[in-house]
Amino acid sequence: MKRGFTATVSHEGEWHVAQCLEVDIANQGATEDEALTNLAEALALHFEAPTATAVSKIRRIEVDVGAR
């Protein structure tokens, strides 16, 4: 499934920086096209379903959060 996103592109030093406006993800490249390609790859990885490499333990902890 494809989904569209809006990105800003700025030039910072030697790099072009592409930042997604809907999701807090950014990437860079030597050219504007490369920055946008790298951003698209980062977004695709962000939305990829996670795969566990090890079984995680779920634990409950208690923390004092009241005023002293």
N, CA, C and O atoms as a GROMACS GRO file, in nm:
protein
  272
    1MET      N    1   0.085  -0.117   0.000
    1MET     CA    2   0.000   0.000   0.000
    1MET      C    3   0.089   0.124   0.000
    1MET      O    4   0.184   0.132   0.078
    2LYS      N    5   0.060   0.217  -0.085
    2LYS     CA    6   0.135   0.342  -0.090
    2LYS      C    7   0.059   0.450  -0.016
    2LYS      O    8  -0.064   0.452  -0.014
    3ARG      N    9   0.134   0.540   0.046
    3ARG     CA   10   0.074   0.653   0.118
    3ARG      C   11   0.160   0.775   0.091
    3ARG      O   12   0.283   0.766   0.090
    4GLY      N   13   0.098   0.886   0.069
    4GLY     CA   14   0.172   1.009   0.041
    4GLY      C   15   0.206   1.085   0.168
    4GLY      O   16   0.130   1.084   0.264
    5PHE      N   17   0.320   1.150   0.169
    5PHE     CA   18   0.365   1.233   0.279
    5PHE      C   19   0.416   1.365   0.223
    5PHE      O   20   0.453   1.374   0.106
    6THR      N   21   0.418   1.466   0.306
    6THR     CA   22   0.469   1.597   0.269
    6THR      C   23   0.606   1.616   0.331
    6THR      O   24   0.626   1.586   0.449
    7ALA      N   25   0.700   1.666   0.253
    7ALA     CA   26   0.836   1.686   0.304
    7ALA      C   27   0.884   1.827   0.274
    7ALA      O   28   0.850   1.886   0.171
    8THR      N   29   0.964   1.881   0.366
    8THR     CA   30   1.036   2.004   0.339
    8THR      C   31   1.178   1.966   0.305
    8THR      O   32   1.229   1.865   0.354
    9VAL      N   33   1.243   2.045   0.221
    9VAL     CA   34   1.382   2.021   0.186
    9VAL      C   35   1.458   2.152   0.206
    9VAL      O   36   1.420   2.256   0.152
   10SER      N   37   1.565   2.146   0.284
   10SER     CA   38   1.648   2.264   0.306
   10SER      C   39   1.793   2.229   0.276
   10SER      O   40   1.830   2.112   0.271
   11HIS      N   41   1.873   2.332   0.256
   11HIS     CA   42   2.014   2.312   0.226
   11HIS      C   43   2.093   2.359   0.347
   11HIS      O   44   2.090   2.476   0.382
   12GLU      N   45   2.165   2.266   0.412
   12GLU     CA   46   2.242   2.296   0.531
   12GLU      C   47   2.387   2.256   0.507
   12GLU      O   48   2.420   2.137   0.507
   13GLY      N   49   2.472   2.353   0.488
   13GLY     CA   50   2.612   2.324   0.459
   13GLY      C   51   2.624   2.250   0.327
   13GLY      O   52   2.576   2.297   0.224
   14GLU      N   53   2.687   2.134   0.331
   14GLU     CA   54   2.703   2.054   0.210
   14GLU      C   55   2.587   1.958   0.187
   14GLU      O   56   2.586   1.886   0.087
   15TRP      N   57   2.489   1.957   0.276
   15TRP     CA   58   2.382   1.857   0.270
   15TRP      C   59   2.247   1.918   0.239
   15TRP      O   60   2.220   2.033   0.273
   16HIS      N   61   2.164   1.840   0.174
   16HIS     CA   62   2.022   1.870   0.159
   16HIS      C   63   1.951   1.786   0.265
   16HIS      O   64   1.976   1.666   0.276
   17VAL      N   65   1.863   1.847   0.340
   17VAL     CA   66   1.792   1.778   0.448
   17VAL      C   67   1.644   1.775   0.414
   17VAL      O   68   1.581   1.878   0.390
   18ALA      N   69   1.588   1.654   0.412
   18ALA     CA   70   1.445   1.634   0.386
   18ALA      C   71   1.379   1.591   0.516
   18ALA      O   72   1.426   1.499   0.583
   19GLN      N   73   1.270   1.659   0.551
   19GLN     CA   74   1.199   1.628   0.675
   19GLN      C   75   1.052   1.609   0.646
   19GLN      O   76   0.989   1.690   0.578
   20CYS      N   77   0.997   1.501   0.698
   20CYS     CA   78   0.856   1.470   0.680
   20CYS      C   79   0.775   1.555   0.777
   20CYS      O   80   0.811   1.566   0.894
   21LEU      N   81   0.667   1.617   0.730
   21LEU     CA   82   0.584   1.702   0.815
   21LEU      C   83   0.482   1.623   0.896
   21LEU      O   84   0.440   1.669   1.003
   22GLU      N   85   0.442   1.506   0.849
   22GLU     CA   86   0.342   1.428   0.921
   22GLU      C   87   0.403   1.336   1.027
   22GLU      O   88   0.339   1.307   1.128
   23VAL      N   89   0.526   1.292   1.006
   23VAL     CA   90   0.594   1.200   1.097
   23VAL      C   91   0.730   1.262   1.128
   23VAL      O   92   0.795   1.314   1.038
   24ASP      N   93   0.772   1.257   1.252
   24ASP     CA   94   0.896   1.322   1.293
   24ASP      C   95   1.017   1.240   1.248
   24ASP      O   96   1.085   1.176   1.328
   25ILE      N   97   1.042   1.243   1.116
   25ILE     CA   98   1.154   1.170   1.056
   25ILE      C   99   1.221   1.263   0.955
   25ILE      O  100   1.154   1.333   0.880
   26ALA      N  101   1.353   1.262   0.955
   26ALA     CA  102   1.429   1.341   0.859
   26ALA      C  103   1.546   1.258   0.809
   26ALA      O  104   1.585   1.159   0.871
   27ASN      N  105   1.601   1.300   0.694
   27ASN     CA  106   1.719   1.234   0.640
   27ASN      C  107   1.791   1.335   0.554
   27ASN      O  108   1.740   1.444   0.528
   28GLN      N  109   1.910   1.300   0.509
   28GLN     CA  110   1.990   1.394   0.431
   28GLN      C  111   2.050   1.325   0.310
   28GLN      O  112   2.051   1.202   0.300
   29GLY      N  113   2.101   1.406   0.219
   29GLY     CA  114   2.169   1.354   0.102
   29GLY      C  115   2.253   1.462   0.038
   29GLY      O  116   2.238   1.580   0.069
   30ALA      N  117   2.340   1.423  -0.053
   30ALA     CA  118   2.426   1.518  -0.123
   30ALA      C  119   2.345   1.604  -0.219
   30ALA      O  120   2.384   1.717  -0.250
   31THR      N  121   2.232   1.551  -0.267
   31THR     CA  122   2.143   1.626  -0.356
   31THR      C  123   2.002   1.623  -0.297
   31THR      O  124   1.973   1.544  -0.206
   32GLU      N  125   1.916   1.709  -0.349
   32GLU     CA  126   1.776   1.710  -0.304
   32GLU      C  127   1.709   1.576  -0.331
   32GLU      O  128   1.638   1.523  -0.246
   33ASP      N  129   1.732   1.521  -0.450
   33ASP     CA  130   1.673   1.391  -0.485
   33ASP      C  131   1.721   1.281  -0.392
   33ASP      O  132   1.643   1.196  -0.350
   34GLU      N  133   1.851   1.281  -0.360
   34GLU     CA  134   1.905   1.180  -0.270
   34GLU      C  135   1.846   1.194  -0.130
   34GLU      O  136   1.816   1.094  -0.065
   35ALA      N  137   1.829   1.317  -0.083
   35ALA     CA  138   1.769   1.339   0.048
   35ALA      C  139   1.626   1.287   0.052
   35ALA      O  140   1.584   1.226   0.150
   36LEU      N  141   1.550   1.312  -0.054
   36LEU     CA  142   1.412   1.265  -0.060
   36LEU      C  143   1.405   1.112  -0.071
   36LEU      O  144   1.319   1.049  -0.010
   37THR      N  145   1.496   1.052  -0.148
   37THR     CA  146   1.503   0.907  -0.158
   37THR      C  147   1.535   0.846  -0.022
   37THR      O  148   1.474   0.747   0.018
   38ASN      N  149   1.632   0.904   0.048
   38ASN     CA  150   1.670   0.855   0.181
   38ASN      C  151   1.556   0.872   0.280
   38ASN      O  152   1.535   0.786   0.366
   39LEU      N  153   1.482   0.982   0.270
   39LEU     CA  154   1.367   1.003   0.358
   39LEU      C  155   1.259   0.899   0.330
   39LEU      O  156   1.200   0.844   0.424
   40ALA      N  157   1.233   0.870   0.204
   40ALA     CA  158   1.133   0.769   0.168
   40ALA      C  159   1.172   0.633   0.225
   40ALA      O  160   1.086   0.559   0.274
   41GLU      N  161   1.301   0.599   0.219
   41GLU     CA  162   1.347   0.472   0.274
   41GLU      C  163   1.330   0.469   0.426
   41GLU      O  164   1.288   0.367   0.482
   42ALA      N  165   1.361   0.579   0.492
   42ALA     CA  166   1.345   0.586   0.637
   42ALA      C  167   1.198   0.574   0.677
   42ALA      O  168   1.166   0.509   0.776
   43LEU      N  169   1.110   0.636   0.601
   43LEU     CA  170   0.966   0.625   0.629
   43LEU      C  171   0.917   0.482   0.609
   43LEU      O  172   0.839   0.431   0.689
   44ALA      N  173   0.963   0.418   0.503
   44ALA     CA  174   0.923   0.278   0.478
   44ALA      C  175   0.969   0.189   0.593
   44ALA      O  176   0.894   0.101   0.636
   45LEU      N  177   1.090   0.210   0.642
   45LEU     CA  178   1.139   0.131   0.757
   45LEU      C  179   1.060   0.162   0.883
   45LEU      O  180   1.034   0.072   0.963
   46HIS      N  181   1.021   0.287   0.901
   46HIS     CA  182   0.944   0.327   1.019
   46HIS      C  183   0.810   0.253   1.025
   46HIS      O  184   0.767   0.210   1.132
   47PHE      N  185   0.746   0.237   0.910
   47PHE     CA  186   0.614   0.174   0.906
   47PHE      C  187   0.620   0.023   0.884
   47PHE      O  188   0.516  -0.042   0.881
   48GLU      N  189   0.739  -0.033   0.869
   48GLU     CA  190   0.753  -0.177   0.853
   48GLU      C  191   0.716  -0.247   0.984
   48GLU      O  192   0.749  -0.200   1.092
   49ALA      N  193   0.648  -0.358   0.972
   49ALA     CA  194   0.608  -0.433   1.091
   49ALA      C  195   0.732  -0.481   1.166
   49ALA      O  196   0.825  -0.532   1.104
   50PRO      N  197   0.734  -0.466   1.297
   50PRO     CA  198   0.852  -0.509   1.372
   50PRO      C  199   0.864  -0.661   1.376
   50PRO      O  200   0.764  -0.733   1.376
   51THR      N  201   0.986  -0.706   1.378
   51THR     CA  202   1.013  -0.849   1.393
   51THR      C  203   1.106  -0.867   1.513
   51THR      O  204   1.214  -0.809   1.518
   52ALA      N  205   1.063  -0.945   1.606
   52ALA     CA  206   1.141  -0.966   1.728
   52ALA      C  207   1.260  -1.055   1.700
   52ALA      O  208   1.248  -1.158   1.633
   53THR      N  209   1.375  -1.016   1.751
   53THR     CA  210   1.493  -1.101   1.738
   53THR      C  211   1.514  -1.184   1.864
   53THR      O  212   1.586  -1.283   1.864
   54ALA      N  213   1.448  -1.141   1.971
   54ALA     CA  214   1.455  -1.214   2.098
   54ALA      C  215   1.323  -1.192   2.171
   54ALA      O  216   1.259  -1.088   2.154
   55VAL      N  217   1.284  -1.287   2.250
   55VAL     CA  218   1.161  -1.274   2.327
   55VAL      C  219   1.185  -1.177   2.442
   55VAL      O  220   1.276  -1.196   2.522
   56SER      N  221   1.103  -1.074   2.449
   56SER     CA  222   1.117  -0.974   2.554
   56SER      C  223   1.040  -1.016   2.679
   56SER      O  224   0.936  -1.080   2.670
   57LYS      N  225   1.093  -0.979   2.794
   57LYS     CA  226   1.021  -0.999   2.920
   57LYS      C  227   0.938  -0.875   2.947
   57LYS      O  228   0.985  -0.762   2.928
   58ILE      N  229   0.818  -0.896   2.992
   58ILE     CA  230   0.732  -0.784   3.031
   58ILE      C  231   0.727  -0.782   3.182
   58ILE      O  232   0.686  -0.880   3.245
   59ARG      N  233   0.767  -0.671   3.240
   59ARG     CA  234   0.772  -0.657   3.385
   59ARG      C  235   0.697  -0.533   3.426
   59ARG      O  236   0.687  -0.437   3.348
   60ARG      N  237   0.644  -0.533   3.544
   60ARG     CA  238   0.573  -0.418   3.601
   60ARG      C  239   0.663  -0.357   3.707
   60ARG      O  240   0.722  -0.429   3.788
   61ILE      N  241   0.675  -0.224   3.708
   61ILE     CA  242   0.754  -0.157   3.810
   61ILE      C  243   0.671  -0.047   3.876
   61ILE      O  244   0.575   0.003   3.817
   62GLU      N  245   0.708  -0.011   3.998
   62GLU     CA  246   0.641   0.098   4.067
   62GLU      C  247   0.739   0.208   4.095
   62GLU      O  248   0.854   0.183   4.132
   63VAL      N  249   0.693   0.334   4.076
   63VAL     CA  250   0.780   0.449   4.094
   63VAL      C  251   0.705   0.553   4.177
   63VAL      O  252   0.588   0.581   4.150
   64ASP      N  253   0.770   0.612   4.278
   64ASP     CA  254   0.712   0.722   4.355
   64ASP      C  255   0.710   0.847   4.268
   64ASP      O  256   0.815   0.892   4.223
   65VAL      N  257   0.592   0.903   4.246
   65VAL     CA  258   0.580   1.022   4.164
   65VAL      C  259   0.514   1.138   4.238
   65VAL      O  260   0.492   1.244   4.179
   66GLY      N  261   0.481   1.119   4.366
   66GLY     CA  262   0.415   1.222   4.444
   66GLY      C  263   0.512   1.331   4.490
   66GLY      O  264   0.634   1.316   4.482
   67ALA      N  265   0.454   1.442   4.540
   67ALA     CA  266   0.535   1.553   4.593
   67ALA      C  267   0.603   1.509   4.722
   67ALA      O  268   0.551   1.424   4.795
   68ARG      N  269   0.716   1.566   4.749
   68ARG     CA  270   0.793   1.532   4.870
   68ARG      C  271   0.762   1.626   4.981
   68ARG      O  272   0.818   1.612   5.090
   0.00000   0.00000   0.00000
